[in-house]
């Protein structure tokens, strides 16, 4: 199969691309920096694309059977100024719109598109169990995810099977939240964030790669799929498990007001409560390699 990937140089994209190549698939990348992408992912062919400015280039789509759309400005890399929020939203919504615009003009279109979304779709919902048919929430992240998914769904108009993976907190020692937490926890300074009762929708990077790959190859899957592990924990439970896996104590909690001062509106990312369960993936037959947090951390920290 020939697979086109956007966002292939990010944390998740790199691992997915390695998996696709190891499975024998031909890989095409859309990126702002094609030369760098080809050096990072040997064997891939990269084409230049600025997702907020132009439709995806027709020459990149020749012979493509499937597309995985992961591109988007990182949510937690910078304080949410008005400009940063615009970049977060436009990189996803306009970027997806321009990706679809490129597909629309193709004579031979791909059969399937797996598009990233996020558990931010649900907003902050306390102890409510959130399945794929749960209503969206409110706020900046929810509204961004709704518009993002709506653009991705438009590919159905051209005959594509569309899967929207609502990704939780991806755990990997190579980057993301886990790498950020590693230093303070190793120093014995890690503590819960805010009240600690907010649900924490985590997933091992091998399993989110696995779900995306499963969705590409399983024609029975379409629509939203929650990309979170079945072993649901709250922030306090996660903190204790992470500290325990590092053989470190749990230090003082960081109160919500302090997080708001340090992070501003971006504190929603760590304070929102999302009790997300992966019903669609489990019902379709996906078998998690790391369904429970203890085993996931043991593998990631070995």
C-alpha angles and dihedrals in degrees: 000000000000110000127191115206130191118196089027095149095058125095095270094033094057093052093045092050091050089052093049093050092046088052090055100254124144111242131215122181131201110204144143090241110041097173093054091046093053091049091050094046110034114206095032124111113220132201127194116251132162101201097200094050112039146018116268109274116263094220091063092059099060108131094352114156100181141013131209112197113200103143119128142122110273110261100213104035098092140020113275104255117164089262093049091050089051090052092048092051101038094046087060106032101034090034091056091044090054092045090055091046088060092049092049093064096050121111092206110036130196117261099226141023123196108195127190120238128159142239084248083087088083098051118208109326108166112218096344112129106238118212128172092269093053116118120258120260132230135261138056099307094046094048091047092051093047092053091042092053093044090057092048091050090059088076087075087071088069096048101266122140103234125205120185112200112202099208123208128199105317112218116214132138088221095071148315125069096337095055090047092052096045100082100050092043093049087052090052092248099112120121140161119282118240115324093344091222094098113109116250115211102204131170134185111244091237090059097048088050087047094051092050091048091046090051092050092056102035112080092191092068122087138140124028123356122183111231098205132107122259092234096086117197137171124236094264092051091047092049093051093046092049093047091046092051088055092044090239132130124253107249131201117316119249106238120230094244090056091050089050091052093047099040107021114201090347087075085082087078092068100027101049114102115225118169095192123179124191097229097149094051093046093046090051091054103258110156114210116225090204111025094156127060097226093058092042093054092045090055096044096047100042 
